[in-house]
Structure formats: C-alpha cells, structure tokens
Amino acid sequence: MHAEILGKTGRFLWNVDGTVGLNSANIEDDVMFVQWCLYKMSKFDALPMDLRTVLAKTPVSGRCTGREGDQLITSIRAVEKIPFIGATDGKVSPVKGDQFYGRGHTYVIVYFNNILRSMYPQQYPRIDLMPEFIWRIKDKAFAPFLGI
C-alpha cells in the first residue's frame, strides 16, 4: 500500500500495490490495509447493518488465501454488492492514473478512501491518527507526511 496523488485531479488516495482478494497477489501490507478498511466500515453507522455484520467478521491478519471461502473475499464480495460499486471480481484492484472507475464499476479502493474520509474528516488522510490504526503498516502511513 502507498499514498498517491492521482494525475490531473491531484486527489489524494491510499492505494494498494497489487490486487487483493480472489486469485490475487495478496501482498501482506495491502491485505492488512484492506482488512482494516473493512473493519472500519463495520463500525460506520451509515452502512446497512447486514453489510456491517459481514464486514465485522474480517480478521485483520495480513493474510488471504486467495480462494473462495476466505473471509476477506466474502467481505469484498459483500462490498461489491453496493449498487454503485458494480465490480464482481472479488478483488480490490489498484487505481492507475486518474481512473476512479473501471469498466462499469467504481474501484473498491476509492470507496474505502471515501468511507475513511467520511468517518474521520479531521484525520483523513492521516490514517495513523484514526482510532484503532494498525501499527504494523506505520512506515507506509507516515511516509507521505515525513516532510511536513
């Protein structure tokens, strides 16, 4: 995972380095960040309770088998059912360039960033200042802000 300023828009985004989920690269820090985002979403009152219940079961371990039945993939698939997401591949893919949207879908990682921004408008993009931050990725969370 890494911080990124997207092309012409200049929009800040926490992005993944590789795909996370079904048949994916599942890089430990990427997996942990996605799991943490899902955990945070499970605490967001604006989301339906049935979705929050599924997301709350996601462990924040940094591990994913890449196969159906893994709780992370189950949770990603639950997020994909949100009407404007439209993705159906069981993955969280990195955003490239200025593409916030893929073929007929919103990148799930963009949605995660929007949720974090909504939940913690005073802290975002400083995820290290958010409650229950996962300190195992602190080097990546601090990197964009070291020169401030």
KANOR-V535309 format. One record per helix or strand of 2 or more residues. SS is the DSSP state (h for helix, s for strand). FROM is the first residue (numbers start at 1). TO is the last residue. If there is no record, write none. Layout:
ss:SS from:FROM to:TO
ss:SS from:FROM to:TO
This chain:
ss:s from:2 to:6
ss:s from:11 to:15
ss:s from:20 to:21
ss:h from:28 to:41
ss:h from:49 to:55
ss:h from:71 to:80
ss:s from:91 to:92
ss:s from:101 to:102
ss:s from:105 to:106
ss:h from:108 to:119
ss:h from:127 to:129
ss:h from:135 to:143
